[in-house]
């Protein structure tokens, strides 16, 4: 994700474009490619501007930063702001906090609400855990529906869950095959020669860094 405009670019596209000193979206300098002066780094300046612009992604990230510092209440406050703006990941984070009672009072109904909102927003991880929520409350058919949807979105854990229940004879062959085809289609849609090259370059870089640390 670009800190200047909160736009996301996949590793494959970034690799294919090569080394750039400007964001491909907003054309602002990429942090680390220009000399920085003053008390704030370029990334800090960008984040400040995105927060001032009321950017839901920047607000959600601020919540994540506060969580890392152990400020659960502050994190939840920021995620609530981002969730109100429709940020599905913020909804998911809130669901986790309501489920564990961190930064907010533990509330099963609010946990479910935020999981549902995140799932509606297209978050497959939230959809997967919504399945677990329904299963734990005795709604097994509804749980399987959520796992099937998440699996068709390419979420590995949901496909593993469907596999497990198929092996137990709970999921019919026709439904299983339909789910698996949807899963494969979702996975294949994320593949490209550029992404494969990016992954290979990443592996080489990690191996080089590991070898350097050992030497």
BELCORFEN-V851068 format. One record per helix or strand of 3 or more residues. SS is the DSSP state (~ for helix, > for strand). FROM is the first residue (numbers start at 1). TO is the last residue. If there is no record, write none. Layout:
# BELCORFEN-V851068
ss:SS from:FROM to:TO
ss:SS from:FROM to:TO
This chain:
# BELCORFEN-V851068
ss:~ from:11 to:17
ss:~ from:42 to:52
ss:~ from:56 to:68
ss:~ from:72 to:84
ss:~ from:88 to:100
ss:~ from:108 to:120
ss:~ from:124 to:136
ss:~ from:140 to:152
ss:~ from:156 to:167
ss:~ from:173 to:189
ss:~ from:193 to:214
